[in-house]
Amino acid sequence: MAEKEVLMTLEGLKQMESDLEHLKTVRRKEVAARIKQAIEFGDISENSEYEDAKNEQAFIEGQILNYEKKLKNVRVVDANDVNVDIISEYAYVMAINVDTEEKLEFQIVGSVEAKPFEGKISNESPVGKAMLGHTVGNVVEVIVPAGIIKLKIVSISK
């Protein structure tokens, strides 16, 4: 089965590469030192320090594998190349909730760079997925956990 493409900006790619390097060079060494110190305490079968350090080591190794997998499938998107005729990844969207008249402004980004509280929603989220491919003036029905919301697209920009 083909791996899922991971969309991100050049900035997001650089950040992920930096985070991966930090995990490999700094965090691995820190945890190895904790494990070594815990072993020096003696019997590891009842050593909570050792157990905690081993769990942290497993978590870090999982993060490293996750980052490496994503980096193998990255497609860098230049935000300047975003088409503003239709909603696509890395476009900024202004929409109005038809029922409440609440104005929503967000950017649709790849799932790795999603930060909903900063207005960056994933292209895989219900709203992001529903908006893709639509144009200004369209009313898009989005199925969300609370039910169905109708969003009228007011503008698309980059």
Helices and strands as residue ranges (DSSP letters): E 6-8, H 10-22, I 23-27, H 28-40, G 44-46, H 48-72, E 74-76, G 79-81, E 92-97, E 103-109, G 111-113, G 116-118, E 120-122, H 126-131, E 139-144, E 147-157
